[in-house]
Amino acid sequence: TQLLEQSPQFLSIQEGENLTVYCNSSSVFSSLQWYRQEPGEGPVLLVTVVTGGEVKKLKRLTFQFGDARKDSSLHITAAQTGDTGLYLCAGITGNQFYFGTGTSLTVIP
Amino acid sequence: GAVVSQHPSWVICKSGTSVKIECRSLDFQATTMFWYRQFPKQSLMLMATSNEGSKATYEQGVEKDKFLINHASLTLSTLTVTSAHPEDSSFYICSAGLAGALRQETQYFGPGTRLLVL
């Protein structure tokens, strides 16, 4: 089993604060994705990173793929209440797809 | 964009009954569909991979006789929870892989089905 550990598991912050979520593995992935899921809904794809060291920005969200393609981070600047949700990373290798353990984010107004 | 629907969105049933959940790709053909189970604030756990016209591949620990999967067409897969018990209560999510996709990551998720077994 290729395990993707996310940290922290739970995070509660004030609106306007910055935060970083980590996704770590001992395995190498050909690509990695980040999803956000709101209660009672399916996950929604935020980004796919493919190249080691790649950085992608999506408005206030910055995603980075580790140089060795084993880990990734998601940084949110000036969090808003709409950022509340479950963040999931997913590593892809060959034809296999592995979800991370998840980070539940609550942004307090 | 590619849309995946699930029906029903929620279901409440008595212990011992069977429940069928449908997963449909609305505007594309999906050769592969995936079924996941999720507990509150936890990650998705892959239950099985379903390929059109063939038997599903179940993950270790998932009872194939308990969770029957049928992928009858390129747009429909069904998950039947047989003789449901309270411990089967969960959020079930399907996803569909785009037929002909060159890379595995072209996968679209349904909105999920919440099952409550009394």
HADDOCK unambig.tbl for C-alpha pairs under 7 A between the chains (distance, minus, plus):
assign (segid A and resid 40 and name CA) (segid B and resid 112 and name CA) 6.94 0.50 0.50
assign (segid A and resid 41 and name CA) (segid B and resid 111 and name CA) 4.66 0.50 0.50
assign (segid A and resid 41 and name CA) (segid B and resid 112 and name CA) 5.86 0.50 0.50
assign (segid A and resid 42 and name CA) (segid B and resid 93 and name CA) 6.69 0.50 0.50
assign (segid A and resid 42 and name CA) (segid B and resid 109 and name CA) 5.88 0.50 0.50
assign (segid A and resid 42 and name CA) (segid B and resid 110 and name CA) 5.58 0.50 0.50
assign (segid A and resid 42 and name CA) (segid B and resid 111 and name CA) 4.21 0.50 0.50
assign (segid A and resid 42 and name CA) (segid B and resid 112 and name CA) 5.55 0.50 0.50
assign (segid A and resid 43 and name CA) (segid B and resid 109 and name CA) 6.39 0.50 0.50
assign (segid A and resid 86 and name CA) (segid B and resid 41 and name CA) 6.75 0.50 0.50
assign (segid A and resid 92 and name CA) (segid B and resid 105 and name CA) 6.94 0.50 0.50
assign (segid A and resid 95 and name CA) (segid B and resid 104 and name CA) 5.70 0.50 0.50
assign (segid A and resid 99 and name CA) (segid B and resid 43 and name CA) 6.94 0.50 0.50
assign (segid A and resid 99 and name CA) (segid B and resid 44 and name CA) 6.62 0.50 0.50
assign (segid A and resid 100 and name CA) (segid B and resid 43 and name CA) 6.66 0.50 0.50
assign (segid A and resid 101 and name CA) (segid B and resid 42 and name CA) 6.75 0.50 0.50
assign (segid A and resid 101 and name CA) (segid B and resid 43 and name CA) 5.12 0.50 0.50
assign (segid A and resid 102 and name CA) (segid B and resid 42 and name CA) 6.07 0.50 0.50
assign (segid A and resid 102 and name CA) (segid B and resid 43 and name CA) 5.12 0.50 0.50
assign (segid A and resid 104 and name CA) (segid B and resid 41 and name CA) 6.27 0.50 0.50
